[in-house]
Amino acid sequence: MPVALLIVDDNARFRERARRRLEADGYVVVAEAEDGASALEAARRHRPDVVLLDVGLPDISGLSVAEQLTRAPDAPAVVLTSTRDAADFGDGVARCGARGFVPKDALSGDAIAALLV
C-alpha cells in the first residue's frame, strides 16, 4: 500500500522537486502546505501517513509543528528537513517527536523509509 505524504515547506520550488522525487519513489503526495498553520490544517484534513516538514517556516517553527502533530491521536510520522544541518537545531529534533531528519540535498524515498522502520 502506498505511503500518503504531506510536504510542508515555504519554498514552492522545493515542494515541487520533493513531490516529483518522492512520487517517483512510490509515495503518494496527498497535499502541500507552505506554513505551519496550513500544515496543521492539511494534516487534519488529509490524514497523511508521513509529514515531510521544513524546520524553518515563516509563521511557526517546524519543531513546534512537529510537537503538535505527534501529540495527536493516530499521529503521522514526521520527518524534518532543512538546508541546515540537524546539529544546528541541538536536541530539538529528538525532543519534538519527529522520527528523524533528512537534509534537503539528501532527500529520497529511501531516506524517508529508513526513518519509518
Salt bridges, closest charged atoms under 4 A:
ASP9 OD2 - LYS104 NZ 2.61
GLU16 OE2 - ARG20 NE 3.07
GLU23 OE2 - ARG19 NH1 3.02
ASP25 OD2 - ARG21 NE 3.31
GLU32 OE1 - ARG15 NE 3.15
GLU32 OE2 - ARG19 NE 2.64
GLU41 OE1 - ARG44 NH2 3.24
GLU41 OE2 - ARG45 NH2 3.31
ASP54 OD2 - LYS104 NZ 3.66
ASP74 OD2 - ARG47 NH2 3.95
ASP88 OD2 - ARG84 NE 3.59
ASP91 OD1 - ARG95 NE 3.07
